[in-house]
Amino acid sequence: MTLVQPTRSQKEIFNIFNQTWYFSTIKKYVSLFGTLFNDVVIIRQDADGKQQIIKVPIEYSAKEKMLTRVEADPDIDRPYSLLTPRLGFEMGSPYYDGTRKLNTINKVVKKLANDSNKLQYQYNPVAYNFPFSLYICAKNTEDGLKIVEQILPFFSPVWTTSVNIIPEMDITLDIPVTITAVNQEDRYSGPNQQRRIVVWTLNFLMRAWLWGPIKQTGIIKIANTSFYIANTTPIQDSVGKVEISERIVLWPGLDANGHPVNYSGTAPPPENLGSIAINEITADSDFGFIQTLESVPIGVPRPIDGANTAQSAQGWQDEGDGSV
């Protein structure tokens, strides 16, 4: 048996499961949907004009399970957990929504409360659609209509709710819920099909997001960009062998009183610029920007005599020349 060593990209794929995270995101979406309908109230009025106010209960339950429990009750008007009218809802199978795909390399960033020199971040979320079904179970048509008329006007066809989806990152999103279908049916049960139950089914689609793990990183305080003029063909043969023709360096500027310091010009910057040391400037400081430009030959940064050209080029890229 021959063992094949995984490539670098394969290792990165395998390592995504070496970390554990859970933000209860899907659970929040289920709770959000149920909360939309947990305050439905109807009023019944008898022949004498007396009114009965009924708060319609709601539960997470499959349609057939809810109907089986109701139909098994010999007296569906008695006030207990199987009272009608009642609501039930369930989530369908989520699926990926490529039409809302975001740039996968962009991040949401937040400064750590206990370390001003580090940031925590998450990559952009992935778009998923969550189908939901809401079931309305009533003894008669009138009760069902009273409930439906309190729901449909709010969906035209979208209702949007703000949710604090990732409290650790202070991420609050507007989650749209779209109604996609409305169906009504009459069901009969009991001896000679004498018992009638009116069932409404309202289908919805929640356009939601799923997030990856929260990671930490240090703060980049110096950006160093070097420019080269290649003088060989192919260009790769010039890597590590030609002089730097120009270099732009960018770093934060802040004086001792907390005021921003700005400068853009040739290197080195003036001695009286008045900026404090870089390691004393934090991410939440009101800093300015100091940018210097060197435009004379600076020298070969890394002589690579005798090394293979292709390996040299790959090594140069892996070391990440251009930023610190």
Contacts in CASP RR format, 6 or more apart in sequence:
PFRMAT RR
TARGET T0000
AUTHOR 0000-0000-0000
METHOD contacts of the structure
MODEL  1
MTLVQPTRSQKEIFNIFNQTWYFSTIKKYVSLFGTLFNDVVIIRQDADGK
QQIIKVPIEYSAKEKMLTRVEADPDIDRPYSLLTPRLGFEMGSPYYDGTR
KLNTINKVVKKLANDSNKLQYQYNPVAYNFPFSLYICAKNTEDGLKIVEQ
ILPFFSPVWTTSVNIIPEMDITLDIPVTITAVNQEDRYSGPNQQRRIVVW
TLNFLMRAWLWGPIKQTGIIKIANTSFYIANTTPIQDSVGKVEISERIVL
WPGLDANGHPVNYSGTAPPPENLGSIAINEITADSDFGFIQTLESVPIGV
PRPIDGANTAQSAQGWQDEGDGSV
6 14 0 8 1.000
19 213 0 8 1.000
21 212 0 8 1.000
21 213 0 8 1.000
21 214 0 8 1.000
23 165 0 8 1.000
23 166 0 8 1.000
23 168 0 8 1.000
23 211 0 8 1.000
25 165 0 8 1.000
25 166 0 8 1.000
25 208 0 8 1.000
25 209 0 8 1.000
25 210 0 8 1.000
25 211 0 8 1.000
26 94 0 8 1.000
26 130 0 8 1.000
26 210 0 8 1.000
28 163 0 8 1.000
28 165 0 8 1.000
29 91 0 8 1.000
29 130 0 8 1.000
29 175 0 8 1.000
29 206 0 8 1.000
29 208 0 8 1.000
30 60 0 8 1.000
30 91 0 8 1.000
32 161 0 8 1.000
32 163 0 8 1.000
32 175 0 8 1.000
32 206 0 8 1.000
33 89 0 8 1.000
33 91 0 8 1.000
33 132 0 8 1.000
33 177 0 8 1.000
33 204 0 8 1.000
33 206 0 8 1.000
34 58 0 8 1.000
34 60 0 8 1.000
34 89 0 8 1.000
36 159 0 8 1.000
36 161 0 8 1.000
36 177 0 8 1.000
37 58 0 8 1.000
37 87 0 8 1.000
37 89 0 8 1.000
37 134 0 8 1.000
37 151 0 8 1.000
38 58 0 8 1.000
39 55 0 8 1.000
40 55 0 8 1.000
40 56 0 8 1.000
40 58 0 8 1.000
40 87 0 8 1.000
40 147 0 8 1.000
40 150 0 8 1.000
40 151 0 8 1.000
41 53 0 8 1.000
41 54 0 8 1.000
41 55 0 8 1.000
41 56 0 8 1.000
42 53 0 8 1.000
42 54 0 8 1.000
42 56 0 8 1.000
42 85 0 8 1.000
42 143 0 8 1.000
42 146 0 8 1.000
42 147 0 8 1.000
43 51 0 8 1.000
43 52 0 8 1.000
43 53 0 8 1.000
43 54 0 8 1.000
43 146 0 8 1.000
44 51 0 8 1.000
44 52 0 8 1.000
44 54 0 8 1.000
44 143 0 8 1.000
45 51 0 8 1.000
45 52 0 8 1.000
46 52 0 8 1.000
54 83 0 8 1.000
54 85 0 8 1.000
56 85 0 8 1.000
56 86 0 8 1.000
56 87 0 8 1.000
56 147 0 8 1.000
57 81 0 8 1.000
57 83 0 8 1.000
57 86 0 8 1.000
57 87 0 8 1.000
58 86 0 8 1.000
58 87 0 8 1.000
58 88 0 8 1.000
58 89 0 8 1.000
59 66 0 8 1.000
59 86 0 8 1.000
59 87 0 8 1.000
59 88 0 8 1.000
60 88 0 8 1.000
60 89 0 8 1.000
60 90 0 8 1.000
61 88 0 8 1.000
61 89 0 8 1.000
61 90 0 8 1.000
61 135 0 8 1.000
62 90 0 8 1.000
63 88 0 8 1.000
63 90 0 8 1.000
63 133 0 8 1.000
63 135 0 8 1.000
63 199 0 8 1.000
63 201 0 8 1.000
66 86 0 8 1.000
66 88 0 8 1.000
66 135 0 8 1.000
66 137 0 8 1.000
67 137 0 8 1.000
67 187 0 8 1.000
67 197 0 8 1.000
67 199 0 8 1.000
69 82 0 8 1.000
70 76 0 8 1.000
70 82 0 8 1.000
70 84 0 8 1.000
70 86 0 8 1.000
70 137 0 8 1.000
70 197 0 8 1.000
71 187 0 8 1.000
71 189 0 8 1.000
71 190 0 8 1.000
71 195 0 8 1.000
71 197 0 8 1.000
73 82 0 8 1.000
76 82 0 8 1.000
76 83 0 8 1.000
76 84 0 8 1.000
76 139 0 8 1.000
76 195 0 8 1.000
76 197 0 8 1.000
77 83 0 8 1.000
77 84 0 8 1.000
77 139 0 8 1.000
84 137 0 8 1.000
84 138 0 8 1.000
84 139 0 8 1.000
84 143 0 8 1.000
84 197 0 8 1.000
85 136 0 8 1.000
85 137 0 8 1.000
85 138 0 8 1.000
85 139 0 8 1.000
85 143 0 8 1.000
85 144 0 8 1.000
85 147 0 8 1.000
86 137 0 8 1.000
87 134 0 8 1.000
87 135 0 8 1.000
87 136 0 8 1.000
87 137 0 8 1.000
87 147 0 8 1.000
88 134 0 8 1.000
88 135 0 8 1.000
88 136 0 8 1.000
88 137 0 8 1.000
89 132 0 8 1.000
89 133 0 8 1.000
89 134 0 8 1.000
89 135 0 8 1.000
90 132 0 8 1.000
90 133 0 8 1.000
91 130 0 8 1.000
91 131 0 8 1.000
91 132 0 8 1.000
92 130 0 8 1.000
92 131 0 8 1.000
92 132 0 8 1.000
92 133 0 8 1.000
93 131 0 8 1.000
94 128 0 8 1.000
94 129 0 8 1.000
94 130 0 8 1.000
94 131 0 8 1.000
95 128 0 8 1.000
95 129 0 8 1.000
96 126 0 8 1.000
96 127 0 8 1.000
96 128 0 8 1.000
96 129 0 8 1.000
97 127 0 8 1.000
97 128 0 8 1.000
97 129 0 8 1.000
97 207 0 8 1.000
98 127 0 8 1.000
99 127 0 8 1.000
100 127 0 8 1.000
100 207 0 8 1.000
101 127 0 8 1.000
102 124 0 8 1.000
102 125 0 8 1.000
102 127 0 8 1.000
103 124 0 8 1.000
104 123 0 8 1.000
104 124 0 8 1.000
105 123 0 8 1.000
105 124 0 8 1.000
106 123 0 8 1.000
106 124 0 8 1.000
107 121 0 8 1.000
107 122 0 8 1.000
107 123 0 8 1.000
107 124 0 8 1.000
108 121 0 8 1.000
108 122 0 8 1.000
108 123 0 8 1.000
108 124 0 8 1.000
108 169 0 8 1.000
108 171 0 8 1.000
109 119 0 8 1.000
109 120 0 8 1.000
109 121 0 8 1.000
110 119 0 8 1.000
110 120 0 8 1.000
110 121 0 8 1.000
110 169 0 8 1.000
110 170 0 8 1.000
111 118 0 8 1.000
111 119 0 8 1.000
111 120 0 8 1.000
111 283 0 8 1.000
111 284 0 8 1.000
112 118 0 8 1.000
112 119 0 8 1.000
112 120 0 8 1.000
112 216 0 8 1.000
116 282 0 8 1.000
116 283 0 8 1.000
116 284 0 8 1.000
117 218 0 8 1.000
117 219 0 8 1.000
117 282 0 8 1.000
117 283 0 8 1.000
118 216 0 8 1.000
118 217 0 8 1.000
118 218 0 8 1.000
118 219 0 8 1.000
119 216 0 8 1.000
119 217 0 8 1.000
119 218 0 8 1.000
119 219 0 8 1.000
119 283 0 8 1.000
120 168 0 8 1.000
120 169 0 8 1.000
120 214 0 8 1.000
120 215 0 8 1.000
120 216 0 8 1.000
120 217 0 8 1.000
121 214 0 8 1.000
121 215 0 8 1.000
121 216 0 8 1.000
121 217 0 8 1.000
122 166 0 8 1.000
122 169 0 8 1.000
122 171 0 8 1.000
122 211 0 8 1.000
122 212 0 8 1.000
122 213 0 8 1.000
122 214 0 8 1.000
122 215 0 8 1.000
123 212 0 8 1.000
125 209 0 8 1.000
125 210 0 8 1.000
125 211 0 8 1.000
125 212 0 8 1.000
126 209 0 8 1.000
126 210 0 8 1.000
126 211 0 8 1.000
127 207 0 8 1.000
127 208 0 8 1.000
127 209 0 8 1.000
128 208 0 8 1.000
128 209 0 8 1.000
128 210 0 8 1.000
129 205 0 8 1.000
129 206 0 8 1.000
129 207 0 8 1.000
129 208 0 8 1.000
130 205 0 8 1.000
130 206 0 8 1.000
130 208 0 8 1.000
131 203 0 8 1.000
131 204 0 8 1.000
131 205 0 8 1.000
131 206 0 8 1.000
132 177 0 8 1.000
132 203 0 8 1.000
132 204 0 8 1.000
132 205 0 8 1.000
132 206 0 8 1.000
133 201 0 8 1.000
133 202 0 8 1.000
133 203 0 8 1.000
133 204 0 8 1.000
134 151 0 8 1.000
134 201 0 8 1.000
134 202 0 8 1.000
134 203 0 8 1.000
134 204 0 8 1.000
135 199 0 8 1.000
135 200 0 8 1.000
135 201 0 8 1.000
135 202 0 8 1.000
136 144 0 8 1.000
136 147 0 8 1.000
136 148 0 8 1.000
136 198 0 8 1.000
136 199 0 8 1.000
136 200 0 8 1.000
136 201 0 8 1.000
136 202 0 8 1.000
137 197 0 8 1.000
137 198 0 8 1.000
137 199 0 8 1.000
138 144 0 8 1.000
138 147 0 8 1.000
138 197 0 8 1.000
138 198 0 8 1.000
138 199 0 8 1.000
138 200 0 8 1.000
139 196 0 8 1.000
139 197 0 8 1.000
139 198 0 8 1.000
140 196 0 8 1.000
140 198 0 8 1.000
141 198 0 8 1.000
143 198 0 8 1.000
144 198 0 8 1.000
144 200 0 8 1.000
147 200 0 8 1.000
148 182 0 8 1.000
148 200 0 8 1.000
148 202 0 8 1.000
151 202 0 8 1.000
152 179 0 8 1.000
152 182 0 8 1.000
155 177 0 8 1.000
155 178 0 8 1.000
155 179 0 8 1.000
155 204 0 8 1.000
157 178 0 8 1.000
157 179 0 8 1.000
157 180 0 8 1.000
158 176 0 8 1.000
158 177 0 8 1.000
158 178 0 8 1.000
159 176 0 8 1.000
159 177 0 8 1.000
160 174 0 8 1.000
160 175 0 8 1.000
160 176 0 8 1.000
160 177 0 8 1.000
161 174 0 8 1.000
161 175 0 8 1.000
161 177 0 8 1.000
162 172 0 8 1.000
162 173 0 8 1.000
162 174 0 8 1.000
162 175 0 8 1.000
163 172 0 8 1.000
163 173 0 8 1.000
163 174 0 8 1.000
163 175 0 8 1.000
164 171 0 8 1.000
164 172 0 8 1.000
165 171 0 8 1.000
165 172 0 8 1.000
165 173 0 8 1.000
165 175 0 8 1.000
165 209 0 8 1.000
165 211 0 8 1.000
166 211 0 8 1.000
168 214 0 8 1.000
169 214 0 8 1.000
171 211 0 8 1.000
173 209 0 8 1.000
175 206 0 8 1.000
175 207 0 8 1.000
175 208 0 8 1.000
176 206 0 8 1.000
176 207 0 8 1.000
177 204 0 8 1.000
177 205 0 8 1.000
177 206 0 8 1.000
178 204 0 8 1.000
178 205 0 8 1.000
178 206 0 8 1.000
178 207 0 8 1.000
179 202 0 8 1.000
179 203 0 8 1.000
179 204 0 8 1.000
180 203 0 8 1.000
180 204 0 8 1.000
180 205 0 8 1.000
181 201 0 8 1.000
181 202 0 8 1.000
181 203 0 8 1.000
182 200 0 8 1.000
182 201 0 8 1.000
182 202 0 8 1.000
182 203 0 8 1.000
183 200 0 8 1.000
183 201 0 8 1.000
183 202 0 8 1.000
183 203 0 8 1.000
184 198 0 8 1.000
184 199 0 8 1.000
184 200 0 8 1.000
184 201 0 8 1.000
185 198 0 8 1.000
185 199 0 8 1.000
185 201 0 8 1.000
186 196 0 8 1.000
186 197 0 8 1.000
186 198 0 8 1.000
186 199 0 8 1.000
187 196 0 8 1.000
187 197 0 8 1.000
187 198 0 8 1.000
187 199 0 8 1.000
188 194 0 8 1.000
188 195 0 8 1.000
188 196 0 8 1.000
188 197 0 8 1.000
189 195 0 8 1.000
189 197 0 8 1.000
219 283 0 8 1.000
220 323 0 8 1.000
220 324 0 8 1.000
221 251 0 8 1.000
221 252 0 8 1.000
221 278 0 8 1.000
221 279 0 8 1.000
221 281 0 8 1.000
221 324 0 8 1.000
222 249 0 8 1.000
222 250 0 8 1.000
222 251 0 8 1.000
222 278 0 8 1.000
222 323 0 8 1.000
222 324 0 8 1.000
223 249 0 8 1.000
223 250 0 8 1.000
223 251 0 8 1.000
223 322 0 8 1.000
223 323 0 8 1.000
223 324 0 8 1.000
224 247 0 8 1.000
224 248 0 8 1.000
224 249 0 8 1.000
224 250 0 8 1.000
224 322 0 8 1.000
224 323 0 8 1.000
224 324 0 8 1.000
225 247 0 8 1.000
225 248 0 8 1.000
225 249 0 8 1.000
225 250 0 8 1.000
225 322 0 8 1.000
225 323 0 8 1.000
226 244 0 8 1.000
226 246 0 8 1.000
226 247 0 8 1.000
226 298 0 8 1.000
226 301 0 8 1.000
226 321 0 8 1.000
226 322 0 8 1.000
227 244 0 8 1.000
227 245 0 8 1.000
227 246 0 8 1.000
227 247 0 8 1.000
227 248 0 8 1.000
228 238 0 8 1.000
228 242 0 8 1.000
228 243 0 8 1.000
228 244 0 8 1.000
228 245 0 8 1.000
229 242 0 8 1.000
229 245 0 8 1.000
230 238 0 8 1.000
230 242 0 8 1.000
231 238 0 8 1.000
231 242 0 8 1.000
232 238 0 8 1.000
232 241 0 8 1.000
236 309 0 8 1.000
236 310 0 8 1.000
236 313 0 8 1.000
237 309 0 8 1.000
239 304 0 8 1.000
239 309 0 8 1.000
239 312 0 8 1.000
239 313 0 8 1.000
239 316 0 8 1.000
240 300 0 8 1.000
240 301 0 8 1.000
240 302 0 8 1.000
240 303 0 8 1.000
240 304 0 8 1.000
240 312 0 8 1.000
240 316 0 8 1.000
241 300 0 8 1.000
241 303 0 8 1.000
241 304 0 8 1.000
242 300 0 8 1.000
243 297 0 8 1.000
243 298 0 8 1.000
243 299 0 8 1.000
243 300 0 8 1.000
244 297 0 8 1.000
244 298 0 8 1.000
244 299 0 8 1.000
244 300 0 8 1.000
244 301 0 8 1.000
245 295 0 8 1.000
245 297 0 8 1.000
245 298 0 8 1.000
246 293 0 8 1.000
246 294 0 8 1.000
246 295 0 8 1.000
247 267 0 8 1.000
247 293 0 8 1.000
247 294 0 8 1.000
247 298 0 8 1.000
248 291 0 8 1.000
248 292 0 8 1.000
248 293 0 8 1.000
249 267 0 8 1.000
249 291 0 8 1.000
249 292 0 8 1.000
249 294 0 8 1.000
250 289 0 8 1.000
250 290 0 8 1.000
250 291 0 8 1.000
251 278 0 8 1.000
251 289 0 8 1.000
251 290 0 8 1.000
252 278 0 8 1.000
252 281 0 8 1.000
252 285 0 8 1.000
252 287 0 8 1.000
252 288 0 8 1.000
252 289 0 8 1.000
252 290 0 8 1.000
253 260 0 8 1.000
253 261 0 8 1.000
253 262 0 8 1.000
253 263 0 8 1.000
253 275 0 8 1.000
253 276 0 8 1.000
253 281 0 8 1.000
253 287 0 8 1.000
253 288 0 8 1.000
253 289 0 8 1.000
253 290 0 8 1.000
254 260 0 8 1.000
254 261 0 8 1.000
254 275 0 8 1.000
254 276 0 8 1.000
254 280 0 8 1.000
254 281 0 8 1.000
254 285 0 8 1.000
254 286 0 8 1.000
254 287 0 8 1.000
254 288 0 8 1.000
255 261 0 8 1.000
255 274 0 8 1.000
255 275 0 8 1.000
255 276 0 8 1.000
256 274 0 8 1.000
256 276 0 8 1.000
258 285 0 8 1.000
258 286 0 8 1.000
259 286 0 8 1.000
260 286 0 8 1.000
260 287 0 8 1.000
260 288 0 8 1.000
261 273 0 8 1.000
261 274 0 8 1.000
261 275 0 8 1.000
261 287 0 8 1.000
261 288 0 8 1.000
261 290 0 8 1.000
262 288 0 8 1.000
262 289 0 8 1.000
262 290 0 8 1.000
263 269 0 8 1.000
263 270 0 8 1.000
263 273 0 8 1.000
263 289 0 8 1.000
263 290 0 8 1.000
263 291 0 8 1.000
263 292 0 8 1.000
264 289 0 8 1.000
264 290 0 8 1.000
264 291 0 8 1.000
265 291 0 8 1.000
265 292 0 8 1.000
265 293 0 8 1.000
266 292 0 8 1.000
266 293 0 8 1.000
266 294 0 8 1.000
266 295 0 8 1.000
267 292 0 8 1.000
267 293 0 8 1.000
267 294 0 8 1.000
268 292 0 8 1.000
269 290 0 8 1.000
269 292 0 8 1.000
273 290 0 8 1.000
275 290 0 8 1.000
281 287 0 8 1.000
301 321 0 8 1.000
302 316 0 8 1.000
304 312 0 8 1.000
END
